[in-house]
Amino acid sequence: MRISKKEITALISPSGCGKPTLLRCFNRLNDLINHAKISGEITLDGESSNAASTAVVTLRKKIDIVFQNFNLFDHLTALQNVEIALITVLKMKPAESGKRAMVELCRVGMQDWADHYPEMRSEEQAQRASIARALAMDP
């Protein structure tokens, strides 16, 4: 399958067909979880998913996943959950990452919940915070 630049593609299928597995293959997360050997190859902008670890980091910056359980850090607010990857992965300064995180929280209607912790939000709000985190990385 070939997906063109700027093209949006949705994976839709019944439960159990492997959508999360495919997405984990894109980011080589199956290697970490299952210690599995992946056969085949996925390329993104000419970068192979089977390449050296530095290429995998570059590849992971271009793809983001919103997990079913959202994977938010319980000890961080919604704003901090969005900011953390901006600071640690993209090396943004805290002031810049805070502004970017707030833009994405506004984009998903979570601006009023920026200072709330995960246990203080509904499942829908947690999902929106997780989507804001993914969008902030500009995958």
Summary of the structure (lengths in Angstrom):
residues: 139
radius of gyration: 16.1
end to end distance: 19.2
largest distance: 45.3
contacts: 344
relative contact order: 0.13
helix: 50%
strand: 3%
